[in-house]
Each structure stands twice: as C-alpha cells, then as structure tokens.
Amino acid sequence: MASEQDFCVCVEVSGRYSNHADQEKRIREVLEMERCKRPKPRTRTPPRPQRRLLPEELEALLGGYERGAPINELADQFAIHRSTVLDHLNRSFARRRYPVLDDKGVEVAKRLYGSGLSLRDVGTALEVHASTVRSALLNAGVQMRDRHRRSRA
C-alpha cells in the first residue's frame, strides 16, 4: 500500500513536469482550426427509371435488326441496354443471326491457325468467337491440334 509520502512525491513530480501554461494555447489553436471537410456519407444511387419501348419503337428495333444493324447500335439508338435488345428479340421470335465465316474467312482462318495461332487468337483477328472458328475449321476438314499446340497423331 502506498504511503502518503509516496503520493505527495508523485503529485510533486507530475506537477513539476506538466506544462499547464502551454495547454491553454493549444486548446485555442484547436478551437480556431477550420473544421475538416468530411466527405459526404455514401448513399444508395437511385434506381434508373425503366425505359419502355412503344409498339412503334419495338417495330423499328426489330426492323433495324432484320436490316443487319448491330445490337450495340440498336441499344444506343433506343437508349436501352444491349441485353434488353436481346430480350426483345427473344420475345419476338426474331431469327437470330450469329457471326459466321464465309469462304474467304475460312481460308484466312486456315492460314492463321496453320501458322500456330490459337483458336482464340484467330477468332479475335476475324472478330468472331473461338468456337465459331473451330466449327468452321472442322467443317473444312482441318485437323485440330491438342491444347498444347501439338498436332494429333
């Protein structure tokens, strides 16, 4: 148990080493400081209003697709998402078109694939999916390599 004498020594030491005169100055500086600008709390973004196509617009969308307009262009034209365009096409039973390789494209694909490029790289060069390239090459009788770029025996 601490004696009264030990307590007095602690008070005297802490009093001697405390700088109370400076404390008032520091408090004034803190009070005069500009309040820091905190960022506004994040709020949820309001949901976007749905864009419903009028029957005339839907006809124009389907007509544009039938004439060969790309999906992304139709989405921009009607201010809707590309997946919404695809939904409208699926609901209307429109004949979907998929990118295919014509005879010239198949010849280019054969040459590129034969030079050692992967199906993915050939597809990227021809702006079609790798599976489209694979199907076209198989239909043309090209022997596929295995995944390690070795020809199959």
C-alpha positions in Angstrom: 0.0 0.0 0.0 1.3 3.4 -1.0 2.1 5.8 1.8 1.0 9.4 2.0 4.6 10.4 1.4 4.8 8.4 -1.9 1.6 10.1 -3.1 3.0 13.6 -2.4 6.1 12.8 -4.3 4.1 11.6 -7.4 2.0 14.8 -7.3 5.0 17.0 -7.0 6.8 15.2 -9.9 3.8 15.3 -12.2 3.2 19.0 -11.3 6.8 19.9 -12.0 6.8 18.2 -15.4 3.4 19.3 -16.6 3.2 22.4 -18.7 -0.2 23.9 -17.9 0.6 27.3 -19.4 1.1 25.8 -22.8 -2.2 23.9 -22.6 -4.4 27.0 -22.9 -2.5 28.0 -26.1 -3.0 24.5 -27.6 -6.7 24.5 -26.8 -7.2 27.9 -28.5 -5.3 26.6 -31.6 -7.6 23.6 -31.8 -10.7 25.7 -31.4 -9.6 28.2 -34.1 -8.7 25.4 -36.6 -11.0 25.1 -39.6 -13.3 22.1 -39.4 -12.0 19.4 -41.6 -14.2 18.8 -44.6 -15.5 15.3 -44.3 -16.7 13.5 -47.4 -20.5 13.2 -47.6 -21.7 9.8 -46.5 -22.3 7.4 -49.4 -25.9 7.0 -50.2 -27.5 4.5 -52.5 -27.8 5.6 -56.1 -31.4 6.0 -57.0 -32.7 3.3 -59.4 -32.8 4.3 -63.0 -36.2 4.7 -64.5 -37.3 1.9 -66.8 -37.3 2.7 -70.4 -40.3 1.0 -72.0 -40.4 0.9 -75.8 -43.6 2.0 -77.5 -45.0 -0.5 -80.0 -43.7 1.7 -82.9 -40.2 1.7 -81.3 -40.3 -2.0 -80.9 -41.2 -2.4 -84.6 -38.3 -0.1 -85.5 -35.9 -2.1 -83.3 -36.9 -5.4 -84.9 -36.8 -3.8 -88.4 -33.3 -2.5 -87.7 -32.1 -5.9 -86.5 -33.6 -7.5 -89.6 -31.7 -5.0 -91.8 -28.5 -6.0 -90.1 -27.9 -3.3 -87.5 -25.6 -4.4 -84.7 -27.0 -5.0 -81.2 -24.9 -2.3 -79.7 -26.0 0.3 -82.2 -29.7 -0.6 -81.6 -29.1 -0.3 -77.9 -27.6 3.2 -78.3 -30.3 4.3 -80.7 -33.2 3.4 -78.4 -31.3 4.3 -75.1 -31.6 0.8 -73.7 -29.1 -1.8 -72.6 -27.9 -4.4 -75.1 -29.4 -7.2 -73.0 -32.8 -5.5 -73.3 -32.4 -5.5 -77.0 -31.7 -9.3 -76.9 -34.6 -9.8 -74.6 -36.9 -8.1 -77.1 -35.5 -10.2 -79.9 -36.0 -13.4 -78.0 -39.6 -12.5 -77.1 -40.4 -11.6 -80.7 -39.1 -14.9 -82.1 -36.9 -13.0 -84.5 -34.5 -15.1 -86.4 -31.2 -14.5 -84.6 -28.1 -14.0 -86.6 -24.8 -15.3 -85.4 -21.5 -14.3 -86.9 -20.3 -16.9 -89.4 -17.2 -17.2 -91.5 -17.7 -17.1 -95.3 -15.4 -18.9 -97.6 -12.8 -16.1 -97.6 -12.9 -16.1 -93.8 -12.4 -19.8 -93.6 -9.4 -19.6 -95.8 -7.9 -16.8 -93.6 -8.7 -18.9 -90.5 -7.0 -21.9 -92.0 -3.9 -19.9 -92.8 -3.8 -18.2 -89.3 -4.5 -21.5 -87.5 -1.9 -23.3 -89.6 0.7 -20.6 -88.6 0.3 -21.7 -85.0 -2.2 -19.2 -83.6 -4.8 -20.4 -81.1 -8.5 -20.6 -82.0 -9.0 -17.6 -79.6 -6.3 -15.5 -81.4 -7.8 -16.4 -84.9 -11.3 -15.5 -83.6 -10.0 -12.2 -82.3 -8.4 -11.4 -85.6 -11.6 -12.3 -87.5 -13.9 -10.7 -84.9 -15.8 -14.0 -84.1 -15.8 -16.4 -81.2 -13.2 -19.1 -81.0 -16.0 -21.8 -81.1 -17.1 -20.3 -84.5 -13.6 -20.6 -85.8 -13.4 -24.2 -84.5 -16.7 -25.2 -86.2 -15.7 -23.6 -89.5 -12.3 -25.3 -89.5 -13.8 -28.7 -88.6 -16.3 -28.3 -91.4 -13.4 -27.5 -93.7 -11.6 -30.7 -92.7 -8.8 -29.1 -90.8 -7.1 -31.4 -88.2 -7.2 -29.7 -84.8 -4.2 -29.5 -82.5 -4.4 -30.5 -78.9 -4.3 -27.8 -76.2 -0.6 -27.9 -76.1 -0.3 -26.9 -79.7 0.8 -30.4 -80.8 -0.8 -31.9 -83.9 -2.8 -35.0 -83.1 -1.5 -38.3 -84.5 
